[in-house]
């Protein structure tokens, strides 16, 4: 844990959402002269696009643009490890998910199972009249979800690190 690198350098062949790195690209140089490493990425739809490394690692860019542009896309990839593949959940799946929450599973674990953000899991529970557990109740459940939770912690650490790095630079160009 202590030696975990917060800034792993991506490698050719690594995948981020729908993107797979093929080669290093020319860096993007901001108006203030900052250099940002970029990678040529092949989207699963075959489009080739240069993407900033910080945007890959933060989850800000998960495809050439074909996967969907919702604000929650980055959060979904980080919490579930993948973009949601097959559209919306059926009502039956949502009800099953809510039942599992009410039976004691966490929004994090269910988010991973159903390809949603934890917040979206919670919204579904409330929409169906379920009561959310308090944070202290949830903490008691964490032991049950240890495997899922350690995965999140690692992803979140990357995300927070890059949001802090990226959030400090103000630019308007998108690549
Ligand atoms: Zn694409």
Boltz pocket constraint, residues with backbone or C-beta under 6 A from the ligand:
constraints:
  - pocket:
      binder: B
      contacts: [[A, 18], [A, 43], [A, 44], [A, 45], [A, 46], [A, 47], [A, 63], [A, 64], [A, 65], [A, 66], [A, 67]]
      max_distance: 6.0
